[in-house]
Amino acid sequence: TKLISGVYAAGNCVLLVDELRPWASTVWMPEILDALLRAYRHKNVSLLVTTQSIRDLHRSFRFSVTESHVFFTDQADDLEVIRERWGILPERVRALGRGESVTWRRAEFGARPA
């Protein structure tokens, strides 16, 4: 949380979290991370996170996403969340090859319910 506090205080930077799971769960995240999610635009912070499963993301992350790169998965639960959240059909995700992705951008496709 010291790193996140420093990013929040400094602003104007990029924070990349590879594998978010140790930092937050679907039901819990540190208060400072929640504050960063609420203020990142005002603080000029780009927050980039990776996860192996969309289901690992706290609802606040799913709601705050402005761009998502979806790679191949055949996990039915993940495919359903991806379809519901971003409107990307399971067949399209299952057809992706190694290193290929489908990109969803809020500016292009609009917000969908978290």
C-alpha positions as CSV (number, residue, x, y, z in Angstrom):
1,T,0.0,0.0,0.0
2,K,3.0,2.3,0.3
3,L,3.5,2.2,-3.4
4,I,-0.1,3.0,-4.1
5,S,-0.1,5.8,-1.6
6,G,2.9,7.3,-3.3
7,V,1.3,7.1,-6.7
8,Y,-1.9,8.7,-5.3
9,A,0.1,11.5,-3.7
10,A,2.4,12.1,-6.7
11,G,-0.1,11.8,-9.6
12,N,0.9,12.2,-13.2
13,C,2.3,8.7,-13.6
14,V,1.6,5.1,-14.7
15,L,1.1,2.2,-12.3
16,L,1.3,-1.3,-13.8
17,V,0.1,-4.1,-11.6
18,D,0.9,-7.5,-13.1
19,E,-1.5,-10.0,-11.6
20,L,-3.9,-8.0,-9.5
21,R,-5.1,-11.0,-7.4
22,P,-2.6,-10.5,-4.5
23,W,-3.5,-6.8,-4.2
24,A,-7.3,-7.1,-4.3
25,S,-10.0,-9.7,-4.5
26,T,-13.6,-9.7,-5.8
27,V,-14.8,-8.5,-2.4
28,W,-11.9,-6.6,-0.9
29,M,-9.2,-4.1,-1.8
30,P,-7.1,-1.6,0.2
31,E,-8.8,1.7,0.8
32,I,-6.0,3.6,-0.9
33,L,-6.5,1.5,-4.1
34,D,-10.2,2.2,-4.0
35,A,-9.4,6.0,-3.6
36,L,-7.0,5.7,-6.6
37,L,-9.7,4.1,-8.7
38,R,-12.1,7.0,-7.9
39,A,-9.5,9.8,-8.5
40,Y,-7.2,8.4,-11.3
41,R,-8.5,10.8,-13.9
42,H,-8.1,13.9,-11.6
43,K,-4.7,12.7,-10.6
44,N,-3.6,11.9,-14.2
45,V,-2.7,8.4,-13.2
46,S,-2.9,5.5,-15.8
47,L,-3.6,2.3,-13.9
48,L,-2.9,-0.8,-15.9
49,V,-3.7,-4.2,-14.4
50,T,-3.4,-7.8,-15.6
51,T,-5.3,-10.8,-14.4
52,Q,-5.8,-14.3,-15.6
53,S,-9.5,-14.2,-14.9
54,I,-12.0,-11.4,-15.2
55,R,-13.7,-12.9,-12.2
56,D,-10.6,-11.9,-10.1
57,L,-11.4,-8.2,-10.5
58,H,-13.3,-6.3,-7.8
59,R,-16.5,-4.7,-9.1
60,S,-14.9,-1.2,-8.8
61,F,-12.2,-2.3,-11.3
62,R,-14.7,-3.7,-13.8
63,F,-16.8,-0.5,-13.5
64,S,-13.7,1.8,-13.9
65,V,-12.2,0.1,-17.0
66,T,-11.9,2.4,-20.0
67,E,-10.0,-0.1,-22.2
68,S,-9.8,-3.9,-22.0
69,H,-7.7,-6.4,-24.0
70,V,-9.3,-9.8,-23.9
71,F,-7.2,-12.8,-24.8
72,F,-8.2,-16.4,-25.4
73,T,-10.1,-18.2,-22.7
74,D,-12.5,-21.1,-22.7
75,Q,-13.7,-20.7,-19.1
76,A,-17.5,-20.4,-19.3
77,D,-17.8,-18.1,-16.2
78,D,-15.2,-15.7,-17.7
79,L,-16.8,-15.8,-21.1
80,E,-20.2,-14.9,-19.6
81,V,-18.8,-11.9,-17.7
82,I,-16.9,-10.7,-20.8
83,R,-20.2,-11.0,-22.8
84,E,-22.2,-9.2,-20.2
85,R,-19.7,-6.5,-19.4
86,W,-18.2,-5.7,-22.8
87,G,-20.6,-7.3,-25.3
88,I,-17.8,-9.5,-26.7
89,L,-19.3,-12.8,-27.8
90,P,-17.8,-16.1,-26.4
91,E,-17.3,-17.5,-29.9
92,R,-15.0,-14.5,-30.8
93,V,-12.9,-15.0,-27.7
94,R,-12.6,-18.8,-28.2
95,A,-11.4,-18.2,-31.8
96,L,-8.5,-16.0,-30.8
97,G,-5.0,-17.4,-31.5
98,R,-1.9,-17.1,-29.4
99,G,-1.1,-13.5,-28.7
100,E,-4.3,-12.2,-30.4
101,S,-6.8,-10.1,-28.5
102,V,-10.1,-8.3,-28.8
103,T,-10.0,-4.7,-27.6
104,W,-12.9,-2.9,-26.0
105,R,-12.8,0.8,-25.4
106,R,-15.4,2.7,-23.5
107,A,-15.1,5.8,-25.8
108,E,-16.0,3.6,-28.8
109,F,-18.6,1.2,-27.3
110,G,-20.0,3.0,-24.3
111,A,-20.3,1.9,-20.8
112,R,-22.0,-1.3,-19.9
113,P,-23.2,-2.4,-16.5
114,A,-20.6,-3.8,-14.1
